[in-house]
Amino acid sequence: MHPEPAAVIAHLSDTHLLAGGAALADLVDTEGHLRETAARLAVAAADADAIVVSGDVADLGEPEAYALAREILEPVADGIGAPIVWAAGNHDERAAMRAALGLPGEPDDPVDSVLEVGDLRIVSLDTSLPGWHHGGFDEGQAEWLAAALVDPPRLGSVLVMHHPPLPYRSRLMRLLEFRDEARLADVLGAGDVRAILSGHLHVGGSGTFAEIPVVLASATSYADDLGGPPPAMHGIDATQSFNLVEVYADAIAHSVVPALVHESRETLPAHVVEQVLQLDPADRMERFSRKQG
């Protein structure tokens, strides 16, 4: 069996908060959804080494919206002992985000950061372009990123960027793609990036870029419904989720966790699980893996 993961990242995205907890488009309770997400995060990600929020923290870039995100998520982070990595998205405003979240740097500079947790490095690249919704990054950030990836730790690096460097399923959303893929591929070709964590599209998904796995976290605010009839875009106040990313020495695994409170049943009661886990390895396999009858 695989051992326990060497590092765990809780990855959520696209909270789209508004000042005063106002409803998004007068319909979606993004504050309430994030509070439910935080409660479930505290349970599902109790062993997390870091919490990543991959952009669009606020919908309109309001200082009060960032303060609300901090109020909701910081107690969970403190409780599990995991720092928060905040990434900027196309709906975010750099100066307000820095000030409200207490991030270092000049107000209007890209919100780029590096965090080392144990033997893993988490690098957050600001792919927002002021005044635009599509993504990219400049030559100065490319130089910064290359320097940030030097001398990798034992588990390598995870790159966080709001705009996923992938083809987008929605033709309209292709207008809002990440536009600097060639520059990014050049930088990553000499680095140690094990996975790229993104958001932006309000759908869960995955792909590869420059032979690196790309993992999308769906939104905690609302989801895009790719099953709605085209060419319209369809948002639904359902199927919100976050991801758990498990890092091993030789593998990366990710799981999708429903973000909102819902009815469920114990498919295996807690006392049965505890009994199985207390058995020695051979008996455990016999009890749990062998088919009966």
C-alpha positions in Angstrom: 0.0 0.0 0.0 1.0 3.6 -0.5 2.3 5.4 2.6 0.8 8.6 4.0 1.3 11.6 1.6 4.4 13.6 2.3 2.4 16.9 1.9 -1.3 17.8 1.5 -2.7 21.0 0.0 -6.3 22.1 0.3 -7.1 23.9 -3.0 -10.1 26.1 -3.4 -10.9 28.8 -5.9 -13.2 31.5 -7.1 -15.0 32.6 -3.9 -16.3 35.8 -5.6 -17.1 37.6 -2.4 -18.8 41.0 -2.3 -18.6 43.6 0.4 -21.1 43.1 3.2 -21.7 39.6 2.1 -24.0 40.8 -0.7 -25.4 38.1 -3.0 -23.6 37.7 -6.3 -26.0 38.8 -9.1 -28.6 39.1 -6.3 -28.8 35.3 -6.4 -25.8 33.5 -5.0 -24.9 33.6 -1.3 -21.1 33.5 -1.8 -20.4 34.3 1.8 -22.7 31.6 3.1 -21.1 29.1 0.6 -17.6 30.0 1.8 -18.6 29.6 5.4 -19.9 26.1 4.7 -16.8 25.4 2.7 -14.6 26.4 5.6 -16.5 24.1 8.0 -16.0 21.2 5.7 -12.4 22.2 5.0 -11.7 21.9 8.7 -12.8 18.3 8.6 -11.6 17.1 5.2 -8.3 18.9 5.3 -7.4 18.5 8.9 -4.0 17.2 7.8 -3.3 19.9 5.2 0.1 21.6 5.2 -1.2 24.6 3.2 -4.5 26.1 1.9 -4.3 27.5 -1.6 -7.0 30.0 -2.8 -6.3 30.3 -6.6 -7.9 33.6 -7.4 -11.1 35.6 -7.8 -11.2 36.0 -4.1 -13.4 39.1 -4.5 -15.8 39.7 -7.4 -15.3 43.4 -7.6 -12.0 43.8 -5.8 -13.6 45.5 -2.8 -11.4 45.8 0.4 -14.3 44.6 2.5 -14.7 41.4 0.4 -11.1 40.5 1.0 -11.5 41.2 4.8 -14.5 38.8 4.7 -12.4 36.1 3.1 -9.8 36.5 5.7 -12.3 36.4 8.5 -13.8 33.2 7.3 -10.7 31.2 6.2 -8.0 32.3 8.7 -9.6 30.6 11.7 -9.7 27.3 9.8 -6.0 27.8 8.7 -5.0 28.6 12.3 -6.9 25.6 13.6 -5.2 23.1 11.3 -1.9 24.9 11.4 -1.7 25.6 7.6 -0.7 28.9 6.0 -2.9 30.4 3.3 -1.5 31.0 -0.2 -3.6 33.8 -1.9 -3.4 34.0 -5.7 -4.8 36.9 -7.7 -7.5 36.3 -10.4 -9.0 38.5 -13.1 -11.7 39.8 -10.7 -9.2 40.8 -8.1 -7.6 44.2 -7.6 -3.9 44.1 -6.5 -3.7 47.1 -4.2 -6.9 46.3 -2.3 -6.0 42.6 -2.1 -2.6 43.3 -0.7 -3.8 45.8 1.9 -6.8 43.7 3.1 -5.0 40.4 3.2 -1.8 41.8 4.7 0.4 40.7 1.7 3.9 42.2 1.3 5.0 44.2 -1.7 4.2 47.4 -3.5 0.4 48.0 -4.0 0.2 47.6 -7.7 3.0 45.0 -8.2 2.0 41.5 -9.3 0.9 39.4 -6.3 3.6 36.8 -6.7 4.8 34.7 -3.7 6.9 31.7 -2.6 6.1 29.5 0.4 8.1 26.5 1.5 6.2 24.0 3.7 8.5 21.2 4.8 10.1 19.7 1.7 7.6 21.3 -0.7 7.7 24.7 -2.4 4.5 26.5 -3.4 5.0 29.3 -5.9 2.1 31.6 -6.7 2.2 33.5 -10.0 -0.1 36.4 -10.6 -1.6 35.9 -14.1 -4.1 38.8 -13.8 -3.6 41.6 -16.2 -5.0 45.0 -14.9 -8.0 46.1 -16.9 -8.5 42.7 -18.6 -10.1 39.3 -17.9 -7.7 37.2 -19.9 -4.5 36.1 -18.3 -0.7 36.4 -18.9 2.5 37.5 -17.3 5.4 39.8 -18.2 9.1 39.3 -18.7 9.9 40.6 -15.3 7.7 37.9 -13.7 9.3 35.3 -16.0 12.7 36.2 -14.5 11.2 36.2 -11.0 9.6 32.7 -11.6 12.8 31.2 -12.9 14.7 32.4 -9.8 11.9 31.1 -7.5 12.3 27.6 -8.9 16.1 27.4 -8.4 17.5 24.9 -5.9 14.3 22.8 -5.5 13.4 21.1 -2.2 13.1 17.3 -2.0 9.4 17.2 -3.1 9.8 19.9 -5.8 7.4 22.7 -6.4 3.7 23.3 -7.0 2.8 26.3 -9.2 -0.4 28.2 -8.5 -1.9 30.4 -11.2 -5.5 31.5 -11.6 -5.7 31.1 -15.4 -5.1 27.4 -16.3 -2.6 27.0 -19.2 -5.0 24.6 -21.0 -7.5 24.7 -23.9 -10.9 25.8 -22.6 -14.0 23.8 -23.4 -16.2 26.9 -23.8 -15.5 28.8 -27.0 -16.4 32.1 -25.4 -14.1 31.5 -22.5 -11.2 31.0 -24.9 -11.2 34.8 -25.1 -10.2 34.8 -21.5 -7.4 32.2 -21.7 -3.9 32.4 -20.4 -2.0 34.0 -23.4 1.6 33.5 -22.5 2.0 29.8 -22.7 5.2 29.8 -24.7 7.0 32.0 -22.2 5.7 29.9 -19.3 6.8 26.7 -21.0 10.3 28.1 -21.4 10.6 28.9 -17.7 9.1 25.6 -16.5 11.3 23.5 -18.9 14.3 24.1 -16.6 12.3 23.8 -13.3 11.0 21.3 -10.9 7.2 22.0 -11.0 5.3 18.8 -10.1 1.8 20.2 -10.6 -0.1 23.4 -11.6 -3.1 24.4 -9.5 -5.7 26.7 -11.2 -9.3 27.9 -11.1 -11.0 30.5 -13.3 -13.3 28.2 -15.2 -15.7 27.3 -12.3 -15.4 23.6 -13.3 -13.4 20.8 -11.9 -10.9 19.4 -14.4 -7.4 18.4 -15.3 -4.9 18.3 -18.2 -1.3 18.6 -18.9 1.0 21.6 -19.8 4.6 21.1 -20.8 4.2 17.5 -19.5 3.1 18.9 -16.0 -0.3 17.9 -14.6 -2.7 20.8 -14.3 -5.5 20.5 -11.8 -8.5 22.9 -11.7 -10.5 23.5 -8.6 -14.2 24.3 -9.2 -15.6 27.4 -7.5 -17.0 27.7 -4.0 -19.3 30.4 -5.4 -21.2 28.8 -8.3 -20.4 26.3 -11.0 -20.5 26.5 -14.8 -22.8 23.9 -16.3 -21.1 22.6 -19.4 -24.2 20.5 -20.1 -26.4 23.5 -20.8 -27.4 24.1 -24.4 -24.8 26.2 -26.3 -23.8 28.9 -27.1 -25.2 30.4 -23.9 -23.2 30.0 -20.7 -25.1 28.5 -17.7 -24.2 29.1 -14.1 -25.7 26.9 -11.4 -25.8 27.4 -7.6 -24.8 23.7 -7.1 -21.9 21.3 -7.4 -19.5 23.6 -5.6 -16.3 21.9 -4.5 -12.7 22.1 -3.5 -9.7 19.8 -4.0 -7.3 17.9 -1.8 -3.9 17.6 -3.5 -1.6 14.9 -2.0 2.1 15.0 -2.8 4.2 11.9 -2.7 7.9 11.5 -3.5 6.9 9.9 -6.8 3.3 10.8 -7.4 0.6 13.5 -7.2 -3.0 12.6 -6.4 -6.0 14.9 -6.1 -9.5 14.4 -4.8 -12.6 16.5 -5.3 -14.6 17.3 -2.1 -18.2 18.7 -2.1 -17.9 22.2 -0.6 -21.5 22.6 0.7 -23.3 20.9 3.6 -25.5 18.1 2.2 -27.3 14.9 3.4 -25.1 11.8 3.6 -25.1 8.4 5.2 -22.3 6.3 6.6 -21.6 3.6 4.0 -19.2 2.2 6.6 -19.9 3.1 10.3 -17.1 4.6 12.2 -16.8 1.7 14.6 -16.3 -0.8 11.7 -13.6 1.4 10.2 -11.8 1.6 13.5 -11.9 -2.1 14.0 -10.4 -2.7 10.5 -7.6 -0.2 11.0 -6.6 -1.8 14.3 -6.0 -5.2 12.7 -2.5 -6.3 11.6 -1.9 -5.8 7.9 -2.7 -9.4 6.8 -5.9 -9.5 8.8 -6.8 -6.1 7.6 -6.6 -7.3 3.9 -8.5 -10.4 4.7 -11.3 -8.5 6.4 -11.6 -5.6 4.0 -10.4 -6.9 0.6 -11.4 -10.5 0.3 -14.7 -11.1 -1.4 -17.3 -12.9 0.7 -19.3 -15.8 -0.6 
